Amino acid sequence: MTEMELRSLAEEAGFRAAVISAKDIPVDGNFRKFCEDNLCGKYNANYSCPPGCGTVEEVHGRLLAADKALVLQKVYDVGSYENKEAILRSQKNLNAAVLELAENLRRNGMDCFCLGYNGCPLCEPCKQKLGEPCPFPEKRISCISAYCIDVSKLADKCGLDFAWVPEKLFLFGMIAFRKNV
C-alpha cells in the first residue's frame, strides 16, 4: 500500500494524516514520568501502559523496528479542559477509530501496531487486573504517552496542527508498520 493510499484511508476514516519514517518519530524518555504520575489510573493496571508495555528503551526499540508510521490526528470540541467527560469521550472515540483503521489495514495484509490515548479498551477490565495474559497482544492499543512520543514535535514534523487551546483537544494516534509500506 502506498503512502498516498494510507493517507487516503485515514482521511476516509475522519483523520488528518501523514506518513513518517519510524526513525524520525521524536521520543523523549522524560515523558514516562507522566505515566508514572498515574493521573489516568492505568499505570500498572493495563498491559498497554507502563510498566506492562515495556521500558522506555523497549518501546523505543519497538518503534525503531517499524519501517514507517501513519500519524493520525483528530480535533475535538470539548468546551474547556475542565470538561473531563468530553475529553474521555474524545479519547475513546479516537482509540476506536485508530483500532478500526488498524484492523482494516491488517485485513489487507499490513503488519502493524497502534497507539492512541488512555490505555487499551479491548478488555474491560484489562486481563492484567485479573492476573491473566493479554488475549490480544498484537491488537491492543498503547497510549502514545507510554511510548514517550513528543506529540508537539511529531505534529510539527508531519505538518499537522497542534495547540493547547481550552475549547479544542488535538488528539493524535499512530499506526506503525513492521513491513515496508
OpenMM code with the backbone's topology and positions (N, CA, C; nanometers):
from openmm import Vec3, app, unit

residues = "MET THR GLU MET GLU LEU ARG SER LEU ALA GLU GLU ALA GLY PHE ARG ALA ALA VAL ILE SER ALA LYS ASP ILE PRO VAL ASP GLY ASN PHE ARG LYS PHE CYS GLU ASP ASN LEU CYS GLY LYS TYR ASN ALA ASN TYR SER CYS PRO PRO GLY CYS GLY THR VAL GLU GLU VAL HIS GLY ARG LEU LEU ALA ALA ASP LYS ALA LEU VAL LEU GLN LYS VAL TYR ASP VAL GLY SER TYR GLU ASN LYS GLU ALA ILE LEU ARG SER GLN LYS ASN LEU ASN ALA ALA VAL LEU GLU LEU ALA GLU ASN LEU ARG ARG ASN GLY MET ASP CYS PHE CYS LEU GLY TYR ASN GLY CYS PRO LEU CYS GLU PRO CYS LYS GLN LYS LEU GLY GLU PRO CYS PRO PHE PRO GLU LYS ARG ILE SER CYS ILE SER ALA TYR CYS ILE ASP VAL SER LYS LEU ALA ASP LYS CYS GLY LEU ASP PHE ALA TRP VAL PRO GLU LYS LEU PHE LEU PHE GLY MET ILE ALA PHE ARG LYS ASN VAL".split()
positions = [
    Vec3(0.0848, -0.1170, 0.0000),
    Vec3(0.0000, 0.0000, 0.0000),
    Vec3(0.0898, 0.1240, 0.0000),
    Vec3(0.0605, 0.2173, -0.0876),
    Vec3(0.1427, 0.3377, -0.0973),
    Vec3(0.1103, 0.4350, 0.0157),
    Vec3(0.1997, 0.5304, 0.0365),
    Vec3(0.1761, 0.6330, 0.1377),
    Vec3(0.0493, 0.7118, 0.1058),
    Vec3(0.0270, 0.7402, -0.0211),
    Vec3(-0.0928, 0.8144, -0.0608),
    Vec3(-0.2189, 0.7333, -0.0287),
    Vec3(-0.2141, 0.6027, -0.0530),
    Vec3(-0.3288, 0.5166, -0.0215),
    Vec3(-0.3541, 0.5125, 0.1288),
    Vec3(-0.2466, 0.5061, 0.2078),
    Vec3(-0.2614, 0.5067, 0.3537),
    Vec3(-0.3265, 0.6366, 0.4020),
    Vec3(-0.2769, 0.7484, 0.3519),
    Vec3(-0.3349, 0.8778, 0.3906),
    Vec3(-0.4813, 0.8868, 0.3486),
    Vec3(-0.5111, 0.8358, 0.2306),
    Vec3(-0.6488, 0.8386, 0.1810),
    Vec3(-0.7413, 0.7561, 0.2711),
    Vec3(-0.6987, 0.6361, 0.3092),
    Vec3(-0.7783, 0.5533, 0.4007),
    Vec3(-0.7995, 0.6241, 0.5342),
    Vec3(-0.6943, 0.6878, 0.5833),
    Vec3(-0.7039, 0.7592, 0.7105),
    Vec3(-0.8018, 0.8760, 0.6988),
    Vec3(-0.7947, 0.9479, 0.5895),
    Vec3(-0.8848, 1.0615, 0.5703),
    Vec3(-1.0296, 1.0149, 0.5559),
    Vec3(-1.0515, 0.9015, 0.4900),
    Vec3(-1.1865, 0.8446, 0.4803),
    Vec3(-1.2404, 0.8086, 0.6188),
    Vec3(-1.1501, 0.7754, 0.7122),
    Vec3(-1.1892, 0.7410, 0.8494),
    Vec3(-1.2019, 0.8657, 0.9381),
    Vec3(-1.1860, 0.9834, 0.8788),
    Vec3(-1.2061, 1.1072, 0.9538),
    Vec3(-1.0817, 1.1687, 1.0151),
    Vec3(-0.9648, 1.1199, 0.9785),
    Vec3(-0.8400, 1.1726, 1.0316),
    Vec3(-0.7744, 1.2699, 0.9345),
    Vec3(-0.6932, 1.3603, 0.9873),
    Vec3(-0.5870, 1.4233, 0.9091),
    Vec3(-0.4702, 1.3279, 0.9286),
    Vec3(-0.3869, 1.3101, 0.8295),
    Vec3(-0.2845, 1.2070, 0.8405),
    Vec3(-0.1562, 1.2433, 0.7672),
    Vec3(-0.0491, 1.1811, 0.8116),
    Vec3(0.0822, 1.1942, 0.7486),
    Vec3(0.1559, 1.0624, 0.7682),
    Vec3(0.2511, 1.0363, 0.6824),
    Vec3(0.3362, 0.9180, 0.6955),
    Vec3(0.4760, 0.9674, 0.7277),
    Vec3(0.5383, 0.9025, 0.8259),
    Vec3(0.6718, 0.9416, 0.8704),
    Vec3(0.7581, 0.8171, 0.8857),
    Vec3(0.8853, 0.8302, 0.8621),
    Vec3(0.9791, 0.7214, 0.8874),
    Vec3(0.9863, 0.6990, 1.0379),
    Vec3(0.9870, 0.5746, 1.0795),
    Vec3(0.9887, 0.5433, 1.2232),
    Vec3(1.1088, 0.6056, 1.2933),
    Vec3(1.2210, 0.6138, 1.2249),
    Vec3(1.3407, 0.6704, 1.2883),
    Vec3(1.3268, 0.8202, 1.3154),
    Vec3(1.2297, 0.8848, 1.2502),
    Vec3(1.2091, 1.0283, 1.2681),
    Vec3(1.1038, 1.0621, 1.3744),
    Vec3(1.0477, 0.9607, 1.4397),
    Vec3(0.9486, 0.9849, 1.5449),
    Vec3(1.0217, 1.0386, 1.6676),
    Vec3(0.9857, 1.1586, 1.7146),
    Vec3(1.0559, 1.2173, 1.8293),
    Vec3(1.0139, 1.1522, 1.9613),
    Vec3(1.1119, 1.0934, 2.0284),
    Vec3(1.0888, 1.0237, 2.1550),
    Vec3(1.1698, 1.0931, 2.2639),
    Vec3(1.1065, 1.1117, 2.3794),
    Vec3(1.1730, 1.1728, 2.4939),
    Vec3(1.1359, 1.0923, 2.6180),
    Vec3(1.2319, 1.0166, 2.6693),
    Vec3(1.2095, 0.9309, 2.7857),
    Vec3(1.1566, 1.0035, 2.9076),
    Vec3(1.1757, 1.1340, 2.9144),
    Vec3(1.1251, 1.2110, 3.0279),
    Vec3(0.9727, 1.2120, 3.0332),
    Vec3(0.9055, 1.1828, 2.9219),
    Vec3(0.7599, 1.1793, 2.9217),
    Vec3(0.7043, 1.0618, 3.0022),
    Vec3(0.7860, 0.9607, 3.0286),
    Vec3(0.7374, 0.8447, 3.1039),
    Vec3(0.6880, 0.8857, 3.2426),
    Vec3(0.7432, 0.9948, 3.2970),
    Vec3(0.7001, 1.0385, 3.4313),
    Vec3(0.5512, 1.0717, 3.4341),
    Vec3(0.4948, 1.1140, 3.3198),
    Vec3(0.3521, 1.1438, 3.3164),
    Vec3(0.2702, 1.0159, 3.3367),
    Vec3(0.3186, 0.9056, 3.2847),
    Vec3(0.2521, 0.7774, 3.3090),
    Vec3(0.2674, 0.7364, 3.4552),
    Vec3(0.3867, 0.7539, 3.5071),
    Vec3(0.4127, 0.7148, 3.6458),
    Vec3(0.3312, 0.7976, 3.7457),
    Vec3(0.2938, 0.9203, 3.7080),
    Vec3(0.2072, 1.0018, 3.7940),
    Vec3(0.0673, 0.9404, 3.8048),
    Vec3(0.0305, 0.8549, 3.7108),
    Vec3(-0.0912, 0.7751, 3.7130),
    Vec3(-0.2202, 0.8561, 3.7237),
    Vec3(-0.2250, 0.9700, 3.6594),
    Vec3(-0.3466, 1.0514, 3.6626),
    Vec3(-0.4643, 0.9818, 3.5935),
    Vec3(-0.4360, 0.8927, 3.4999),
    Vec3(-0.5431, 0.8217, 3.4293),
    Vec3(-0.5838, 0.6925, 3.4995),
    Vec3(-0.5023, 0.6463, 3.5960),
    Vec3(-0.5342, 0.5242, 3.6684),
    Vec3(-0.4970, 0.3961, 3.5962),
    Vec3(-0.4235, 0.4061, 3.4882),
    Vec3(-0.3887, 0.2865, 3.4092),
    Vec3(-0.2482, 0.2324, 3.4380),
    Vec3(-0.1669, 0.3098, 3.5125),
    Vec3(-0.0304, 0.2644, 3.5411),
    Vec3(-0.0362, 0.1339, 3.6197),
    Vec3(0.0326, 0.0336, 3.5704),
    Vec3(0.0392, -0.0993, 3.6315),
    Vec3(-0.0998, -0.1634, 3.6428),
    Vec3(-0.1924, -0.1215, 3.5567),
    Vec3(-0.3283, -0.1757, 3.5600),
    Vec3(-0.3778, -0.2115, 3.4195),
    Vec3(-0.2933, -0.1937, 3.3180),
    Vec3(-0.3323, -0.2189, 3.1808),
    Vec3(-0.2061, -0.2615, 3.1053),
    Vec3(-0.2138, -0.3735, 3.0353),
    Vec3(-0.0963, -0.4241, 2.9638),
    Vec3(-0.0397, -0.3262, 2.8621),
    Vec3(-0.1212, -0.2342, 2.8135),
    Vec3(-0.0744, -0.1403, 2.7121),
    Vec3(-0.0066, -0.0178, 2.7713),
    Vec3(-0.0054, -0.0091, 2.9035),
    Vec3(0.0536, 0.1046, 2.9732),
    Vec3(0.1744, 0.0581, 3.0547),
    Vec3(0.2598, 0.1521, 3.0975),
    Vec3(0.3725, 0.1132, 3.1815),
    Vec3(0.3253, 0.0538, 3.3133),
    Vec3(0.4010, -0.0325, 3.3702),
    Vec3(0.5246, -0.0888, 3.3162),
    Vec3(0.5019, -0.2045, 3.2186),
    Vec3(0.3761, -0.2489, 3.2046),
    Vec3(0.3451, -0.3657, 3.1216),
    Vec3(0.3823, -0.3533, 2.9755),
    Vec3(0.3793, -0.2317, 2.9201),
    Vec3(0.4094, -0.2149, 2.7773),
    Vec3(0.5593, -0.2204, 2.7493),
    Vec3(0.6399, -0.2109, 2.8557),
    Vec3(0.7849, -0.2164, 2.8382),
    Vec3(0.8528, -0.0903, 2.8890),
    Vec3(0.9817, -0.0984, 2.9017),
    Vec3(1.0605, 0.0161, 2.9448),
    Vec3(1.0661, 0.1190, 2.8330),
    Vec3(1.1173, 0.2360, 2.8639),
    Vec3(1.1345, 0.3397, 2.7621),
    Vec3(1.2201, 0.2850, 2.6478),
    Vec3(1.3251, 0.2135, 2.6813),
    Vec3(1.4146, 0.1584, 2.5790),
    Vec3(1.3434, 0.0538, 2.4944),
    Vec3(1.2610, -0.0296, 2.5582),
    Vec3(1.1899, -0.1338, 2.4843),
    Vec3(1.0870, -0.0756, 2.3870),
    Vec3(1.0102, 0.0223, 2.4318),
    Vec3(0.9095, 0.0791, 2.3412),
    Vec3(0.9761, 0.1599, 2.2301),
    Vec3(1.0867, 0.2263, 2.2621),
    Vec3(1.1593, 0.2978, 2.1575),
    Vec3(1.2142, 0.1986, 2.0554),
    Vec3(1.2650, 0.0866, 2.1034),
    Vec3(1.3137, -0.0181, 2.0132),
    Vec3(1.2029, -0.0734, 1.9242),
    Vec3(1.0824, -0.0866, 1.9806),
    Vec3(0.9672, -0.1331, 1.9029),
    Vec3(0.9359, -0.0331, 1.7912),
    Vec3(0.9426, 0.0953, 1.8234),
    Vec3(0.9204, 0.1978, 1.7201),
    Vec3(1.0275, 0.1897, 1.6118),
    Vec3(1.1536, 0.1770, 1.6552),
    Vec3(1.2634, 0.1734, 1.5584),
    Vec3(1.2613, 0.0473, 1.4721),
    Vec3(1.1988, -0.0592, 1.5220),
    Vec3(1.1865, -0.1823, 1.4433),
    Vec3(1.0814, -0.1672, 1.3328),
    Vec3(0.9983, -0.0659, 1.3460),
    Vec3(0.8995, -0.0386, 1.2407),
    Vec3(0.9686, 0.0334, 1.1262),
    Vec3(0.9072, 0.0255, 1.0109),
    Vec3(0.9608, 0.0943, 0.8941),
    Vec3(0.9075, 0.2372, 0.8890),
    Vec3(0.7755, 0.2476, 0.8889),
    Vec3(0.7088, 0.3769, 0.8794),
    Vec3(0.5922, 0.3787, 0.9747),
    Vec3(0.5378, 0.4982, 0.9940),
    Vec3(0.4192, 0.5125, 1.0774),
    Vec3(0.3217, 0.6078, 1.0112),
    Vec3(0.1954, 0.5747, 1.0250),
    Vec3(0.0871, 0.6607, 0.9810),
    Vec3(0.0440, 0.7413, 1.1040),
    Vec3(0.0682, 0.8703, 1.1006),
    Vec3(0.0326, 0.9591, 1.2116),
    Vec3(-0.1074, 1.0108, 1.1856),
    Vec3(-0.1919, 0.9984, 1.2860),
    Vec3(-0.3341, 1.0298, 1.2721),
    Vec3(-0.3723, 1.1413, 1.3681),
    Vec3(-0.4563, 1.2334, 1.3217),
    Vec3(-0.4976, 1.3448, 1.4054),
    Vec3(-0.6472, 1.3699, 1.3918),
    Vec3(-0.7099, 1.3974, 1.5050),
    Vec3(-0.8477, 1.4466, 1.5090),
    Vec3(-0.8505, 1.5613, 1.6090),
    Vec3(-0.9336, 1.6591, 1.5815),
    Vec3(-0.9511, 1.7726, 1.6710),
    Vec3(-1.0953, 1.7681, 1.7216),
    Vec3(-1.1103, 1.7744, 1.8520),
    Vec3(-1.2418, 1.7647, 1.9147),
    Vec3(-1.2757, 1.8946, 1.9865),
    Vec3(-1.4013, 1.9356, 1.9768),
    Vec3(-1.4517, 2.0474, 2.0559),
    Vec3(-1.4922, 1.9915, 2.1918),
    Vec3(-1.4284, 2.0421, 2.2974),
    Vec3(-1.4576, 1.9925, 2.4326),
    Vec3(-1.5115, 2.1019, 2.5240),
    Vec3(-1.5227, 2.2227, 2.4756),
    Vec3(-1.5736, 2.3321, 2.5583),
    Vec3(-1.4660, 2.3926, 2.6455),
    Vec3(-1.4043, 2.3097, 2.7284),
    Vec3(-1.2920, 2.3527, 2.8129),
    Vec3(-1.2188, 2.2296, 2.8629),
    Vec3(-1.0979, 2.2500, 2.9095),
    Vec3(-1.0200, 2.1383, 2.9640),
    Vec3(-1.0776, 2.0888, 3.0955),
    Vec3(-1.1707, 2.1614, 3.1520),
    Vec3(-1.2379, 2.1191, 3.2752),
    Vec3(-1.3428, 2.0122, 3.2457),
    Vec3(-1.3822, 1.9981, 3.1195),
    Vec3(-1.4864, 1.9036, 3.0807),
    Vec3(-1.4245, 1.7644, 3.0636),
    Vec3(-1.3979, 1.6982, 3.1754),
    Vec3(-1.3301, 1.5670, 3.1747),
    Vec3(-1.4102, 1.4623, 3.0983),
    Vec3(-1.5430, 1.4696, 3.1070),
    Vec3(-1.6277, 1.3738, 3.0366),
    Vec3(-1.6084, 1.3855, 2.8851),
    Vec3(-1.6055, 1.5076, 2.8340),
    Vec3(-1.5858, 1.5290, 2.6901),
    Vec3(-1.4463, 1.4845, 2.6474),
    Vec3(-1.3478, 1.5070, 2.7320),
    Vec3(-1.2111, 1.4655, 2.6997),
    Vec3(-1.2021, 1.3136, 2.6927),
    Vec3(-1.2569, 1.2442, 2.7926),
    Vec3(-1.2533, 1.0971, 2.7915),
    Vec3(-1.3313, 1.0415, 2.6724),
    Vec3(-1.4449, 1.1008, 2.6405),
    Vec3(-1.5250, 1.0582, 2.5256),
    Vec3(-1.4445, 1.0778, 2.3961),
    Vec3(-1.3734, 1.1880, 2.3860),
    Vec3(-1.2911, 1.2151, 2.2673),
    Vec3(-1.1776, 1.1139, 2.2555),
    Vec3(-1.1123, 1.0821, 2.3671),
    Vec3(-1.0042, 0.9840, 2.3655),
    Vec3(-1.0559, 0.8464, 2.3253),
    Vec3(-1.1720, 0.8078, 2.3777),
    Vec3(-1.2312, 0.6782, 2.3416),
    Vec3(-1.2679, 0.6759, 2.1935),
    Vec3(-1.3213, 0.7853, 2.1437),
    Vec3(-1.3564, 0.7956, 2.0026),
    Vec3(-1.2330, 0.7802, 1.9156),
    Vec3(-1.1250, 0.8491, 1.9533),
    Vec3(-1.0005, 0.8387, 1.8769),
    Vec3(-0.9498, 0.6952, 1.8786),
    Vec3(-0.9436, 0.6333, 1.9966),
    Vec3(-0.8950, 0.4952, 2.0061),
    Vec3(-0.9768, 0.4008, 1.9193),
    Vec3(-1.1095, 0.4133, 1.9251),
    Vec3(-1.1959, 0.3256, 1.8454),
    Vec3(-1.1667, 0.3429, 1.6965),
    Vec3(-1.1484, 0.4662, 1.6525),
    Vec3(-1.1205, 0.4921, 1.5115),
    Vec3(-0.9824, 0.4388, 1.4713),
    Vec3(-0.8827, 0.4537, 1.5583),
    Vec3(-0.7485, 0.4016, 1.5294),
    Vec3(-0.7526, 0.2492, 1.5226),
    Vec3(-0.8197, 0.1859, 1.6202),
    Vec3(-0.8295, 0.0396, 1.6216),
    Vec3(-0.9006, -0.0125, 1.4966),
    Vec3(-1.0067, 0.0541, 1.4559),
    Vec3(-1.0813, 0.0129, 1.3365),
    Vec3(-0.9949, 0.0258, 1.2106),
    Vec3(-0.9228, 0.1366, 1.1986),
    Vec3(-0.8355, 0.1554, 1.0828),
    Vec3(-0.7232, 0.0511, 1.0831),
    Vec3(-0.6643, 0.0256, 1.1997),
    Vec3(-0.5570, -0.0746, 1.2082),
    Vec3(-0.6088, -0.2130, 1.1691),
    Vec3(-0.7287, -0.2470, 1.2128),
    Vec3(-0.7863, -0.3774, 1.1778),
    Vec3(-0.8106, -0.3866, 1.0273),
    Vec3(-0.8565, -0.2798, 0.9671),
    Vec3(-0.8754, -0.2741, 0.8224),
    Vec3(-0.7417, -0.2973, 0.7513),
    Vec3(-0.6363, -0.2329, 0.8003),
    Vec3(-0.5039, -0.2495, 0.7394),
    Vec3(-0.4525, -0.3921, 0.7581),
    Vec3(-0.4768, -0.4521, 0.8741),
    Vec3(-0.4354, -0.5918, 0.8972),
    Vec3(-0.5070, -0.6863, 0.8004),
    Vec3(-0.6376, -0.6616, 0.7784),
    Vec3(-0.7130, -0.7450, 0.6831),
    Vec3(-0.6535, -0.7338, 0.5427),
    Vec3(-0.5860, -0.6236, 0.5156),
    Vec3(-0.5213, -0.6033, 0.3857),
    Vec3(-0.3740, -0.6427, 0.3875),
    Vec3(-0.3351, -0.7233, 0.4866),
    Vec3(-0.2018, -0.7802, 0.4901),
    Vec3(-0.0940, -0.6961, 0.5555),
    Vec3(-0.1309, -0.5867, 0.6184),
    Vec3(-0.0317, -0.4997, 0.6823),
    Vec3(-0.0019, -0.5505, 0.8236),
    Vec3(0.1246, -0.5598, 0.8583),
    Vec3(0.1679, -0.5985, 0.9928),
    Vec3(0.1928, -0.4690, 1.0698),
    Vec3(0.1075, -0.4395, 1.1668),
    Vec3(0.1161, -0.3100, 1.2322),
    Vec3(0.0773, -0.3179, 1.3802),
    Vec3(0.1120, -0.2129, 1.4525),
    Vec3(0.0632, -0.1932, 1.5885),
    Vec3(0.0229, -0.0476, 1.6021),
    Vec3(-0.0625, -0.0192, 1.7006),
    Vec3(-0.1167, 0.1162, 1.7063),
    Vec3(-0.1059, 0.1796, 1.8444),
    Vec3(-0.1107, 0.3128, 1.8414),
    Vec3(-0.1022, 0.3948, 1.9617),
    Vec3(-0.2171, 0.4945, 1.9617),
    Vec3(-0.2651, 0.5242, 2.0819),
    Vec3(-0.3737, 0.6204, 2.0976),
    Vec3(-0.3623, 0.6887, 2.2327),
    Vec3(-0.4712, 0.6837, 2.3104),
    Vec3(-0.4737, 0.7524, 2.4402),
    Vec3(-0.5374, 0.6661, 2.5475),
    Vec3(-0.4840, 0.6786, 2.6671),
    Vec3(-0.5507, 0.6321, 2.7892),
    Vec3(-0.5666, 0.4815, 2.8006),
    Vec3(-0.4760, 0.4051, 2.7454),
    Vec3(-0.4776, 0.2606, 2.7637),
    Vec3(-0.5711, 0.1866, 2.6707),
    Vec3(-0.5488, 0.0593, 2.6596),
    Vec3(-0.6241, -0.0264, 2.5693),
    Vec3(-0.7632, -0.0554, 2.6254),
    Vec3(-0.8665, -0.0418, 2.5419),
    Vec3(-1.0035, -0.0676, 2.5865),
    Vec3(-1.0588, -0.2039, 2.5437),
    Vec3(-0.9755, -0.2921, 2.4860),
    Vec3(-1.0276, -0.4157, 2.4284),
    Vec3(-1.0900, -0.5091, 2.5315),
    Vec3(-1.0386, -0.5114, 2.6514),
    Vec3(-1.0956, -0.5946, 2.7577),
    Vec3(-1.1265, -0.5057, 2.8774),
    Vec3(-1.2472, -0.5131, 2.9261),
    Vec3(-1.2837, -0.4360, 3.0450),
    Vec3(-1.3327, -0.5317, 3.1515),
    Vec3(-1.2613, -0.5498, 3.2594),
    Vec3(-1.1337, -0.4846, 3.2874),
    Vec3(-1.0201, -0.5535, 3.2129),
    Vec3(-0.9076, -0.4834, 3.2061),
    Vec3(-0.7887, -0.5410, 3.1439),
    Vec3(-0.7529, -0.6711, 3.2164),
    Vec3(-0.7143, -0.7703, 3.1403),
    Vec3(-0.6788, -0.9014, 3.1972),
    Vec3(-0.5631, -0.8911, 3.2960),
    Vec3(-0.4822, -0.7844, 3.2881),
    Vec3(-0.3737, -0.7663, 3.3835),
    Vec3(-0.4289, -0.7578, 3.5253),
    Vec3(-0.5423, -0.6904, 3.5417),
    Vec3(-0.6038, -0.6775, 3.6743),
    Vec3(-0.6479, -0.8117, 3.7298),
    Vec3(-0.6749, -0.9078, 3.6405),
    Vec3(-0.7192, -1.0403, 3.6803),
    Vec3(-0.6036, -1.1402, 3.6888),
    Vec3(-0.4821, -1.0923, 3.6579),
    Vec3(-0.3648, -1.1795, 3.6590),
    Vec3(-0.3623, -1.2772, 3.5435),
    Vec3(-0.4322, -1.2449, 3.4343),
    Vec3(-0.4388, -1.3309, 3.3167),
    Vec3(-0.3586, -1.2689, 3.2029),
    Vec3(-0.3116, -1.3511, 3.1095),
    Vec3(-0.2380, -1.2947, 2.9951),
    Vec3(-0.3303, -1.2155, 2.9036),
    Vec3(-0.2720, -1.1238, 2.8299),
    Vec3(-0.3469, -1.0432, 2.7333),
    Vec3(-0.3930, -1.1341, 2.6194),
    Vec3(-0.5241, -1.1358, 2.5898),
    Vec3(-0.5716, -1.2194, 2.4797),
    Vec3(-0.5482, -1.1573, 2.3412),
    Vec3(-0.5102, -1.0294, 2.3371),
    Vec3(-0.4936, -0.9594, 2.2098),
    Vec3(-0.3611, -0.8826, 2.2019),
    Vec3(-0.2475, -0.9448, 2.2298),
    Vec3(-0.1226, -0.8677, 2.2330),
    Vec3(-0.0893, -0.7989, 2.1010),
    Vec3(-0.1298, -0.8545, 1.9891),
    Vec3(-0.0990, -0.7929, 1.8595),
    Vec3(-0.2005, -0.6863, 1.8195),
    Vec3(-0.3143, -0.6818, 1.8884),
    Vec3(-0.4198, -0.5881, 1.8513),
    Vec3(-0.4355, -0.4734, 1.9501),
    Vec3(-0.3793, -0.4871, 2.0686),
    Vec3(-0.4027, -0.3834, 2.1696),
    Vec3(-0.3414, -0.2496, 2.1275),
    Vec3(-0.3968, -0.1459, 2.1850),
    Vec3(-0.3524, -0.0098, 2.1543),
    Vec3(-0.2873, 0.0482, 2.2795),
    Vec3(-0.1644, 0.0921, 2.2661),
    Vec3(-0.0944, 0.1551, 2.3773),
    Vec3(-0.1144, 0.3053, 2.3715),
    Vec3(-0.0929, 0.3687, 2.4839),
    Vec3(-0.1028, 0.5136, 2.4909),
    Vec3(0.0217, 0.5748, 2.4261),
    Vec3(0.0005, 0.6774, 2.3473),
    Vec3(0.1115, 0.7459, 2.2801),
    Vec3(0.2105, 0.8003, 2.3841),
    Vec3(0.1597, 0.8356, 2.5032),
    Vec3(0.2463, 0.8832, 2.6116),
    Vec3(0.3336, 0.7705, 2.6657),
    Vec3(0.2802, 0.6488, 2.6700),
    Vec3(0.3579, 0.5347, 2.7185),
    Vec3(0.4801, 0.5102, 2.6302),
    Vec3(0.4703, 0.5486, 2.5034),
    Vec3(0.5817, 0.5352, 2.4098),
    Vec3(0.6716, 0.6585, 2.4096),
    Vec3(0.6425, 0.7526, 2.4993),
    Vec3(0.7255, 0.8719, 2.5211),
    Vec3(0.7417, 0.9555, 2.3945),
    Vec3(0.6383, 0.9612, 2.3139),
    Vec3(0.6437, 1.0382, 2.1894),
    Vec3(0.6127, 1.1838, 2.2206),
    Vec3(0.6968, 1.2709, 2.1713),
    Vec3(0.6752, 1.4149, 2.1850),
    Vec3(0.5784, 1.4564, 2.0751),
    Vec3(0.4509, 1.4636, 2.1110),
    Vec3(0.3453, 1.4876, 2.0128),
    Vec3(0.3595, 1.6248, 1.9467),
    Vec3(0.4016, 1.7238, 2.0208),
    Vec3(0.4197, 1.8567, 1.9639),
    Vec3(0.5230, 1.8533, 1.8512),
    Vec3(0.6361, 1.7903, 1.8762),
    Vec3(0.7396, 1.7787, 1.7724),
    Vec3(0.6944, 1.6886, 1.6581),
    Vec3(0.6205, 1.5823, 1.6914),
    Vec3(0.5689, 1.4924, 1.5881),
    Vec3(0.4753, 1.5681, 1.4942),
    Vec3(0.3843, 1.6468, 1.5517),
    Vec3(0.2908, 1.7251, 1.4704),
    Vec3(0.3677, 1.8192, 1.3778),
    Vec3(0.4694, 1.8840, 1.4323),
    Vec3(0.5493, 1.9764, 1.3526),
    Vec3(0.6174, 1.9036, 1.2368),
    Vec3(0.6777, 1.7877, 1.2645),
    Vec3(0.7456, 1.7111, 1.1595),
    Vec3(0.6489, 1.6641, 1.0507),
    Vec3(0.5230, 1.6417, 1.0903),
    Vec3(0.4233, 1.5890, 0.9969),
    Vec3(0.3390, 1.6976, 0.9313),
    Vec3(0.3605, 1.8224, 0.9707),
    Vec3(0.2807, 1.9305, 0.9147),
    Vec3(0.1363, 1.9297, 0.9626),
    Vec3(0.1142, 1.8773, 1.0833),
    Vec3(-0.0196, 1.8721, 1.1413),
    Vec3(-0.0301, 1.9758, 1.2527),
    Vec3(-0.1489, 2.0269, 1.2724),
    Vec3(-0.1707, 2.1283, 1.3751),
    Vec3(-0.1615, 2.0677, 1.5147),
    Vec3(-0.1098, 2.1469, 1.6070),
    Vec3(-0.1088, 2.1099, 1.7483),
    Vec3(-0.1133, 2.2385, 1.8290),
    Vec3(-0.2028, 2.2427, 1.9246),
    Vec3(-0.2144, 2.3626, 2.0082),
    Vec3(-0.2779, 2.3248, 2.1405),
    Vec3(-0.2520, 2.4071, 2.2396),
    Vec3(-0.3185, 2.3966, 2.3693),
    Vec3(-0.4173, 2.5127, 2.3756),
    Vec3(-0.5399, 2.4863, 2.3386),
    Vec3(-0.6450, 2.5873, 2.3467),
    Vec3(-0.7591, 2.5277, 2.4287),
    Vec3(-0.8168, 2.6045, 2.5189),
    Vec3(-0.9140, 2.5493, 2.6143),
    Vec3(-1.0354, 2.4794, 2.5535),
    Vec3(-1.0816, 2.5237, 2.4381),
    Vec3(-1.2051, 2.4669, 2.3841),
    Vec3(-1.1832, 2.3519, 2.2858),
    Vec3(-1.0583, 2.3292, 2.2444),
    Vec3(-1.0305, 2.2239, 2.1461),
    Vec3(-0.9241, 2.1283, 2.1989),
    Vec3(-0.9412, 2.0034, 2.1625),
    Vec3(-0.8475, 1.8997, 2.2034),
    Vec3(-0.7870, 1.8384, 2.0777),
    Vec3(-0.6556, 1.8546, 2.0611),
    Vec3(-0.5838, 1.7999, 1.9467),
    Vec3(-0.5310, 1.6626, 1.9889),
    Vec3(-0.5909, 1.5572, 1.9347),
    Vec3(-0.5512, 1.4213, 1.9706),
    Vec3(-0.4823, 1.3526, 1.8534),
    Vec3(-0.3829, 1.2717, 1.8872),
    Vec3(-0.3039, 1.2016, 1.7867),
    Vec3(-0.3019, 1.0529, 1.8148),
    Vec3(-0.3017, 0.9773, 1.7094),
    Vec3(-0.2829, 0.8341, 1.7154),
    Vec3(-0.1752, 0.7977, 1.6149),
    Vec3(-0.1386, 0.6720, 1.6149),
    Vec3(-0.0339, 0.6293, 1.5225),
    Vec3(-0.0508, 0.4814, 1.4935),
    Vec3(-0.0246, 0.4453, 1.3696),
    Vec3(-0.0173, 0.3051, 1.3310),
    Vec3(0.1216, 0.2846, 1.2724),
    Vec3(0.2002, 0.2010, 1.3381),
    Vec3(0.3384, 0.1743, 1.2940),
    Vec3(0.3418, 0.0411, 1.2190),
    Vec3(0.4152, 0.0413, 1.1081),
    Vec3(0.4201, -0.0750, 1.0185),
    Vec3(0.5525, -0.1473, 1.0316),
    Vec3(0.5419, -0.2781, 1.0540),
    Vec3(0.6609, -0.3610, 1.0701),
    Vec3(0.7206, -0.4028, 0.9360),
    Vec3(0.6472, -0.3845, 0.8275),
    Vec3(0.6972, -0.4194, 0.6945),
    Vec3(0.7001, -0.2931, 0.6108),
    Vec3(0.7747, -0.2968, 0.5039),
    Vec3(0.7806, -0.1804, 0.4146),
    Vec3(0.6425, -0.1460, 0.3615),
    Vec3(0.6144, -0.0187, 0.3582),
    Vec3(0.4881, 0.0321, 0.3050),
    Vec3(0.5149, 0.0891, 0.1675),
] * unit.nanometer
topology = app.Topology()
chain = topology.addChain("A")
for resn in residues:
    res = topology.addResidue(resn, chain)
    for name in ("N", "CA", "C"):
        topology.addAtom(name, app.Element.getBySymbol(name[0]), res)
